[in-house]
Amino acid sequence: MSADRHSTLIVARMDAASSADVAGLFAEFDQGGMPGLMGTRRRQLFHYRGLYFHLQDFDGGEGAERIEAAKGRAEFVRISADLKPFITAYDPETWRSPKDAMAERFYHWSAEQGG
């Protein structure tokens, strides 16, 4: 990933049996205009033992800031509501917004860095 890209990783809880439903919701969402407005270049969804991982790559800028800026838009509000039956906060006691579910990157390496 080039230096002008940024990634976010959201961690939550999800029953693996819901993966097709969640994938379908995002497939529909990604056909709309929100990915372009947010600068989303790639979205990948993973599940592992009751956990949900949502990796999103953005063109330039901070992905967390882009998500926060978009969270009031109708499309974002709608998918958030549609996902509620399937995705729950990792820690409901501390969750207030999407940024509260984002993992913090502590190491990065890229072949594009010349490494």
C-alpha positions in Angstrom: 0.0 0.0 0.0 1.4 3.3 -1.0 2.2 6.1 1.5 -0.9 8.1 0.4 -3.2 5.3 1.6 -4.5 4.6 5.0 -6.2 1.5 6.5 -8.6 1.0 9.4 -9.4 -2.2 11.2 -12.7 -2.4 13.0 -13.1 -5.2 15.6 -16.5 -6.4 16.8 -18.4 -9.5 17.5 -20.4 -11.6 15.0 -21.8 -15.1 14.7 -20.0 -16.7 11.8 -23.5 -17.9 10.5 -24.2 -14.2 9.8 -21.3 -13.8 7.4 -23.4 -14.2 4.2 -26.0 -11.6 5.5 -23.2 -9.1 6.4 -21.4 -9.7 3.1 -24.7 -9.0 1.2 -25.3 -5.8 3.1 -21.8 -4.5 2.2 -22.1 -5.7 -1.4 -25.2 -3.5 -1.8 -23.6 -0.6 0.2 -20.4 -0.7 -1.9 -22.4 -0.4 -5.1 -23.6 3.1 -4.0 -21.8 6.4 -3.7 -20.4 6.1 -0.2 -17.2 4.3 -0.9 -16.2 7.0 -3.4 -17.2 9.8 -1.1 -15.1 8.3 1.7 -12.1 7.4 -0.5 -12.6 3.7 0.1 -10.3 1.7 -2.2 -10.8 -1.8 -0.7 -12.9 -3.5 2.0 -12.3 -6.9 3.4 -14.4 -8.7 6.0 -13.1 -11.5 8.2 -14.5 -13.6 11.0 -12.7 -15.7 13.6 -14.2 -17.5 16.6 -17.0 -15.0 17.2 -15.0 -12.0 16.2 -15.6 -9.7 13.2 -12.8 -7.8 11.4 -13.5 -5.1 8.9 -10.4 -4.0 7.1 -10.9 -0.9 5.0 -8.2 0.9 2.8 -8.6 4.6 1.9 -7.0 6.9 -0.6 -5.0 9.5 1.4 -5.9 10.9 4.7 -6.9 9.2 7.9 -9.5 6.5 7.5 -10.9 7.0 11.0 -11.6 10.7 10.2 -13.3 9.8 7.0 -15.6 7.3 8.8 -16.4 9.8 11.5 -17.2 12.5 8.9 -19.5 10.0 7.0 -21.4 8.5 10.0 -24.2 11.1 9.7 -25.0 10.4 6.0 -28.2 8.5 5.3 -26.4 5.6 3.6 -24.1 5.2 6.6 -26.9 5.4 9.1 -28.9 2.8 7.1 -26.1 0.2 6.8 -25.3 0.7 10.5 -28.9 0.0 11.4 -29.0 -3.0 9.0 -25.9 -4.5 10.6 -27.2 -4.2 14.1 -28.8 -7.7 14.2 -25.5 -9.2 13.1 -22.7 -7.1 14.5 -22.2 -6.2 18.2 -19.6 -4.0 19.8 -16.5 -5.9 21.1 -16.9 -3.9 24.3 -20.4 -2.4 24.6 -19.4 -0.6 27.8 -17.0 1.7 26.0 -18.4 1.8 22.4 -19.8 5.3 21.5 -18.8 5.6 17.8 -17.0 3.6 15.1 -13.6 4.9 16.2 -14.1 3.1 19.5 -14.0 -0.2 17.6 -10.8 0.5 15.6 -7.7 -1.4 16.3 -4.5 0.6 16.7 -1.7 -0.2 14.3 1.6 -0.5 16.0 3.8 -1.8 13.1 3.8 -1.4 9.4 6.0 -2.7 6.6 5.5 -2.5 2.9 7.6 -3.7 -0.1 6.7 -0.3 -1.6 8.9 1.3 1.1 11.9 -0.1 -0.6 12.3 -2.6 2.3 
